[in-house]
Amino acid sequence: YRKGIVLKTTVVRRNSSEAHHPEAKSTSCLNQVLATLDPAPFGTHEILFLNQEGTLTEVRIGNFFILQKGRLLTPPAVGLLNGVTRRFVIKCARLGKIPVEERPITRHELFNADEAFLTNTSWEILPIREVDGRKVGSALPGPLTIKLQTLFRRGVERETQNGKTKKSAH
């Protein structure tokens, strides 16, 4: 969380959403297995997928975001799992007055991002240090990533406190 992680883009393309619905969590993990077999340099923490059009989609077990010029960018939830944590991070960004764009993202944009991070339920918000041997951003974690981590944790605390209040009221 302080040093960031290293990603590698796999040669394995993400299945089309027409072939296998991404919202269906199942035991069908062929893409993830094939991507794991794709040789990665020592120290690679996660594998990044491209879709059939050549734009970035997600990692094996999470979603990814970049921050560029004060905006949060993430691939649209078409052909990828629209995770709970992904949606919560988008909500936190909007509450924190960080503009959000869901649109296709190229590797070039990721390589030139000011900041980048991954999300999933156990990671929450995990900064990316390097992709395919190229450093991402200039500070780890970056200032907007730190802001989003803070907003995220406050939001989780608020949600869990509301849950306790509702339960105790019964």
Backbone bond lengths (Angstrom), bond angles and torsions (degrees), N, CA, C in turn:
res aa  C-N    CA-C-N  psi(-1)  N-CA   C-N-CA  omega(-1)  CA-C   N-CA-C  phi
1 Y - - - 1.462 - - 1.519 111.64 -
2 R 1.329 117.30 -21.62 1.469 120.40 176.56 1.516 112.35 -97.49
3 K 1.329 117.17 -35.38 1.461 121.48 -176.46 1.527 113.33 -96.42
4 G 1.319 117.81 -14.89 1.457 120.94 -177.49 1.521 111.30 78.25
5 I 1.323 115.62 169.24 1.458 120.86 -178.82 1.523 110.88 -118.39
6 V 1.332 114.99 169.06 1.460 122.66 -177.43 1.527 108.95 -110.36
7 L 1.340 116.27 133.06 1.464 122.51 177.63 1.512 110.40 -115.65
8 K 1.321 114.28 156.02 1.464 122.07 171.95 1.517 107.09 -130.60
9 T 1.324 116.29 135.15 1.461 120.77 173.86 1.519 107.75 -80.05
10 T 1.322 116.34 128.61 1.454 120.67 -179.41 1.522 111.01 -86.82
11 V 1.332 115.92 155.34 1.460 120.70 174.36 1.528 110.59 -78.70
12 V 1.331 117.15 -14.82 1.462 122.16 178.49 1.519 108.22 -75.12
13 R 1.325 117.01 124.97 1.463 120.39 179.61 1.525 110.19 -85.95
14 R 1.318 115.48 145.54 1.463 121.86 176.90 1.525 108.21 -63.87
15 N 1.333 115.38 137.24 1.472 119.54 176.55 1.519 110.56 -56.19
16 S 1.303 115.28 147.59 1.457 120.35 173.58 1.525 108.51 -66.17
17 S 1.328 116.53 144.40 1.465 120.17 178.02 1.523 110.70 -65.85
18 E 1.323 117.07 -17.74 1.456 120.51 175.69 1.519 111.51 -76.58
19 A 1.339 117.54 -24.10 1.460 121.56 -179.98 1.529 111.93 -85.57
20 H 1.329 116.01 -36.46 1.465 120.83 -177.92 1.522 107.27 -151.72
21 H 1.311 117.28 116.39 1.458 120.95 -175.40 1.531 110.61 -65.30
22 P 1.333 118.83 121.84 1.465 121.84 -175.23 1.526 114.30 -67.08
23 E 1.319 117.89 -21.95 1.463 120.35 179.81 1.526 111.96 -77.49
24 A 1.325 116.53 -13.35 1.467 120.27 -179.22 1.524 108.44 -86.29
25 K 1.324 115.97 99.15 1.461 119.32 175.38 1.519 106.33 -72.53
26 S 1.307 115.82 118.35 1.455 119.52 -176.61 1.515 109.39 -142.37
27 T 1.305 115.41 -175.41 1.456 119.44 177.76 1.526 111.03 -88.19
28 S 1.315 117.96 5.36 1.449 122.03 178.20 1.529 109.17 -82.24
29 C 1.308 116.00 94.43 1.470 121.50 -176.73 1.521 111.07 -120.23
30 L 1.338 116.10 34.70 1.458 119.83 -176.24 1.521 112.18 -57.08
31 N 1.337 118.22 -45.61 1.467 120.42 179.33 1.528 111.52 -58.54
32 Q 1.331 116.78 -45.57 1.460 120.68 -178.83 1.523 111.03 -62.83
33 V 1.336 116.94 -40.84 1.466 120.92 179.01 1.523 110.12 -65.91
34 L 1.320 116.99 -47.72 1.467 119.91 179.26 1.525 111.34 -61.02
35 A 1.317 117.59 -39.82 1.466 120.88 178.59 1.521 111.00 -65.25
36 T 1.318 116.81 -34.51 1.465 120.64 178.23 1.526 110.77 -66.85
37 L 1.321 116.92 -31.46 1.466 121.13 178.77 1.522 112.58 -76.26
38 D 1.335 117.83 -18.71 1.462 123.28 177.07 1.528 107.38 -69.30
39 P 1.337 119.01 118.89 1.472 120.01 -175.42 1.529 112.68 -55.77
40 A 1.323 115.55 133.12 1.462 121.82 178.10 1.527 108.74 -124.78
41 P 1.318 117.65 145.06 1.462 120.42 178.11 1.533 111.57 -59.85
42 F 1.316 116.31 151.11 1.459 121.35 176.79 1.527 108.87 -56.05
43 G 1.319 116.44 137.66 1.456 120.95 179.41 1.516 113.99 93.79
44 T 1.341 117.25 -1.38 1.464 119.99 177.09 1.522 108.21 -74.23
45 H 1.311 116.07 128.08 1.466 121.53 -177.24 1.519 113.48 -93.78
46 E 1.332 117.11 -31.99 1.462 119.52 -174.42 1.521 108.93 -152.49
47 I 1.331 114.79 158.47 1.463 123.20 -176.79 1.533 108.61 -109.85
48 L 1.335 116.28 132.68 1.456 123.10 -178.24 1.530 109.63 -104.99
49 F 1.327 116.08 133.97 1.464 121.86 -178.47 1.526 112.45 -102.05
50 L 1.322 114.20 147.24 1.456 123.31 167.85 1.524 107.20 -107.10
51 N 1.330 116.99 154.10 1.460 119.93 174.29 1.528 109.21 -91.21
52 Q 1.323 116.14 -174.15 1.469 121.21 -178.52 1.526 112.30 -64.44
53 E 1.348 117.46 -23.82 1.465 121.64 178.98 1.525 112.13 -85.72
54 G 1.338 117.29 -7.52 1.456 120.70 178.86 1.521 115.13 90.23
55 T 1.341 117.25 11.05 1.467 119.27 175.91 1.524 109.15 -102.05
56 L 1.316 115.34 159.17 1.464 121.66 -175.43 1.523 111.56 -71.38
57 T 1.321 115.74 144.44 1.462 119.27 179.72 1.524 111.73 -118.94
58 E 1.343 116.76 -67.09 1.463 121.29 -174.73 1.518 108.83 -164.68
59 V 1.327 116.35 179.67 1.456 121.46 173.47 1.526 107.79 -103.77
60 R 1.336 117.09 179.25 1.467 119.96 -174.88 1.518 113.08 -55.67
61 I 1.329 116.61 -41.80 1.469 118.70 -175.49 1.520 112.54 -131.55
62 G 1.318 116.90 31.78 1.459 117.99 179.45 1.509 112.58 -171.36
63 N 1.318 114.55 179.01 1.457 123.25 179.11 1.526 109.35 -106.04
64 F 1.323 116.14 162.44 1.463 118.84 178.58 1.520 110.95 -132.19
65 F 1.325 113.20 156.14 1.466 122.99 -177.90 1.520 108.16 -139.42
66 I 1.344 115.26 152.60 1.465 119.95 168.32 1.523 107.83 -125.99
67 L 1.307 114.87 155.47 1.464 122.16 174.11 1.522 106.54 -117.39
68 Q 1.314 115.44 125.12 1.457 121.48 -178.99 1.520 108.88 -139.40
69 K 1.318 115.83 120.86 1.471 121.88 178.00 1.527 111.71 52.32
70 G 1.330 115.97 44.03 1.461 121.53 175.76 1.515 115.37 78.93
71 R 1.335 117.57 5.07 1.468 121.62 179.99 1.516 110.01 -111.38
72 L 1.319 115.87 143.66 1.461 122.25 175.14 1.519 107.92 -94.77
73 L 1.329 116.64 122.31 1.456 121.88 -179.52 1.524 109.50 -116.79
74 T 1.330 116.08 138.31 1.460 121.60 176.57 1.521 108.34 -149.47
75 P 1.332 116.44 148.82 1.469 117.75 177.80 1.523 110.70 -61.07
76 P 1.321 117.10 148.97 1.465 119.66 177.57 1.529 109.72 -64.30
77 A 1.312 116.00 150.90 1.467 121.32 -177.71 1.527 110.80 -78.44
78 V 1.311 115.72 49.07 1.457 121.95 175.95 1.518 105.60 -117.98
79 G 1.311 116.50 115.42 1.459 120.04 -178.88 1.515 113.52 85.74
80 L 1.325 117.81 10.69 1.457 121.05 175.04 1.522 108.68 -143.85
81 L 1.318 115.11 164.37 1.458 119.61 -179.70 1.526 109.50 -73.73
82 N 1.315 116.18 121.75 1.462 121.72 178.38 1.527 107.19 -86.00
83 G 1.332 115.78 76.18 1.454 122.06 -172.70 1.516 114.70 -63.71
84 V 1.325 114.32 156.38 1.466 121.79 178.31 1.528 109.75 -59.92
85 T 1.322 116.81 -44.96 1.466 120.46 -179.21 1.523 110.25 -65.96
86 R 1.319 117.79 -39.89 1.461 121.97 176.96 1.529 110.07 -56.97
87 R 1.314 115.79 -49.68 1.467 120.14 -178.97 1.533 111.23 -64.28
88 F 1.332 117.43 -37.75 1.464 120.95 -179.58 1.533 111.06 -68.18
89 V 1.333 117.24 -38.21 1.473 121.13 177.15 1.528 110.16 -63.46
90 I 1.323 117.42 -41.91 1.467 121.18 177.35 1.531 109.84 -61.61
91 K 1.322 116.48 -43.27 1.477 121.03 177.81 1.530 110.27 -61.49
92 C 1.332 117.53 -44.96 1.469 121.51 179.46 1.521 111.03 -61.87
93 A 1.332 116.88 -41.37 1.471 120.64 179.21 1.522 110.13 -60.96
94 R 1.300 116.51 -45.98 1.470 119.81 -179.47 1.524 110.96 -63.85
95 L 1.334 117.11 -41.15 1.468 120.48 177.02 1.528 111.16 -63.73
96 G 1.338 116.61 -31.99 1.457 122.13 179.12 1.516 113.70 -87.81
97 K 1.329 116.57 11.41 1.474 122.71 177.20 1.531 112.90 63.91
98 I 1.339 116.31 29.80 1.457 121.24 174.58 1.533 106.62 -98.70
99 P 1.329 118.18 117.28 1.463 119.94 179.89 1.531 110.95 -59.67
100 V 1.323 116.29 139.81 1.469 122.85 -178.30 1.521 109.12 -118.88
101 E 1.336 115.28 133.48 1.464 120.96 174.10 1.516 108.40 -127.50
102 E 1.330 116.49 125.41 1.453 121.98 172.49 1.520 106.58 -103.02
103 R 1.330 115.30 108.25 1.465 120.77 -176.73 1.524 109.07 -159.53
104 P 1.330 117.09 164.22 1.469 118.99 177.50 1.532 110.81 -58.54
105 I 1.332 114.80 141.89 1.468 121.34 -179.88 1.525 108.58 -126.53
106 T 1.321 116.02 133.13 1.464 121.26 -179.95 1.530 109.99 -92.30
107 R 1.326 114.97 161.90 1.472 119.44 174.71 1.525 109.86 -60.88
108 H 1.321 117.42 -37.45 1.475 121.40 178.62 1.530 110.42 -57.08
109 E 1.341 116.82 -43.59 1.468 120.27 178.25 1.525 111.02 -64.13
110 L 1.315 116.96 -40.58 1.460 120.05 178.16 1.526 110.52 -63.98
111 F 1.321 117.16 -44.80 1.468 120.91 179.12 1.525 111.81 -59.58
112 N 1.339 117.42 -29.69 1.463 122.12 -176.85 1.527 113.37 -104.60
113 A 1.324 116.95 11.93 1.466 120.84 -179.42 1.526 110.79 -68.77
114 D 1.325 115.39 151.64 1.464 120.48 173.95 1.526 110.34 -72.78
115 E 1.337 115.47 -35.70 1.460 122.59 -179.87 1.527 107.72 -152.73
116 A 1.324 115.64 159.88 1.459 120.53 175.62 1.519 108.55 -153.69
117 F 1.334 115.80 150.66 1.467 119.67 177.34 1.519 110.69 -155.19
118 L 1.332 114.33 164.08 1.458 123.14 176.32 1.512 109.15 -110.00
119 T 1.325 115.86 157.83 1.466 120.20 174.44 1.525 109.84 -136.40
120 N 1.297 115.27 146.90 1.456 125.30 162.11 1.524 105.73 -165.71
121 T 1.298 117.61 175.28 1.461 120.10 -173.18 1.521 112.30 -60.32
122 S 1.316 118.28 -43.07 1.471 119.01 -177.38 1.526 112.66 -80.93
123 W 1.335 118.67 -32.91 1.463 120.91 178.85 1.517 112.47 -77.40
124 E 1.304 117.77 -29.79 1.463 123.92 -167.35 1.523 107.99 61.57
125 I 1.329 119.11 -103.87 1.468 122.50 178.84 1.525 107.98 -123.33
126 L 1.334 115.84 112.77 1.459 122.49 -173.55 1.530 109.58 -117.59
127 P 1.346 118.21 113.00 1.472 121.39 -176.54 1.535 113.26 -63.35
128 I 1.316 115.72 146.65 1.467 123.28 175.32 1.525 107.87 -101.91
129 R 1.333 115.81 128.72 1.462 121.95 179.17 1.527 111.75 -94.14
130 E 1.349 115.41 -38.18 1.459 119.15 -170.22 1.531 109.67 -152.02
131 V 1.341 115.91 144.23 1.460 122.45 175.53 1.523 108.34 -132.46
132 D 1.318 116.52 124.30 1.467 122.32 177.44 1.533 112.07 51.05
133 G 1.323 115.74 41.45 1.460 121.05 177.59 1.521 115.15 80.93
134 R 1.311 117.47 2.93 1.474 121.19 -179.84 1.524 109.64 -110.62
135 K 1.316 115.36 132.04 1.457 121.62 177.92 1.525 110.06 -69.08
136 V 1.329 116.15 140.26 1.464 121.40 177.89 1.525 108.60 -108.21
137 G 1.322 116.81 124.20 1.465 121.22 177.84 1.509 113.19 69.89
138 S 1.342 114.60 -173.57 1.465 119.23 -176.84 1.522 113.40 -120.51
139 A 1.323 117.61 -12.58 1.464 120.66 -178.68 1.525 109.26 -136.06
140 L 1.312 115.92 142.96 1.465 120.35 178.48 1.505 110.33 -127.83
141 P 1.305 119.03 131.97 1.456 121.11 -22.96 1.514 109.85 -67.70
142 G 1.311 116.21 158.18 1.460 121.28 -178.91 1.517 111.68 -73.65
143 P 1.338 117.69 164.24 1.467 121.63 -175.65 1.533 114.11 -61.30
144 L 1.332 117.85 -38.43 1.466 118.53 179.24 1.529 111.51 -75.86
145 T 1.324 116.86 -31.38 1.470 119.80 174.58 1.523 109.27 -63.61
146 I 1.334 116.87 -43.41 1.471 120.56 177.74 1.523 110.16 -62.01
147 K 1.328 117.21 -42.63 1.466 120.88 178.65 1.528 109.95 -60.75
148 L 1.331 117.27 -44.52 1.461 120.55 179.90 1.527 112.08 -67.09
149 Q 1.337 117.29 -37.80 1.472 119.96 176.09 1.527 110.04 -60.54
150 T 1.320 117.03 -42.72 1.469 121.73 179.09 1.521 110.77 -64.77
151 L 1.332 116.85 -48.29 1.466 120.51 178.23 1.526 111.15 -60.80
152 F 1.319 116.83 -39.38 1.458 122.01 179.41 1.531 110.64 -62.24
153 R 1.329 116.40 -50.70 1.475 119.94 -178.48 1.521 111.57 -63.53
154 R 1.319 116.82 -40.71 1.470 119.81 176.56 1.533 110.67 -62.55
155 G 1.323 116.34 -41.30 1.458 120.78 178.86 1.517 112.11 -63.86
156 V 1.332 116.42 -41.21 1.468 120.25 177.72 1.524 109.80 -64.65
157 E 1.336 116.86 -44.03 1.471 120.32 177.92 1.525 110.82 -60.16
158 R 1.312 116.43 -43.08 1.463 121.18 179.36 1.534 110.16 -62.25
159 E 1.328 116.62 -45.68 1.467 121.30 -179.57 1.530 111.03 -63.49
160 T 1.323 117.20 -41.79 1.466 119.50 -178.72 1.523 110.88 -72.23
161 Q 1.324 117.30 -34.81 1.469 119.60 176.35 1.527 110.54 -66.32
162 N 1.341 116.67 -40.76 1.461 120.39 177.11 1.520 110.55 -62.08
163 G 1.326 117.23 -39.04 1.450 120.96 177.98 1.511 112.11 -63.86
164 K 1.345 117.24 -40.03 1.467 121.27 178.40 1.522 110.49 -67.16
165 T 1.332 115.88 -40.19 1.467 120.35 179.54 1.520 110.32 -63.66
166 K 1.333 116.43 -44.10 1.468 120.21 -179.92 1.519 111.34 -64.57
167 K 1.353 117.31 -40.57 1.454 120.49 -179.75 1.521 111.92 -67.12
168 S 1.343 116.37 -41.68 1.468 119.42 -178.36 1.529 111.85 -71.18
169 A 1.325 117.73 -21.38 1.460 120.94 179.95 1.525 111.49 -74.30
170 H 1.340 116.71 -18.60 1.470 120.09 -178.54 1.465 110.38 -83.52
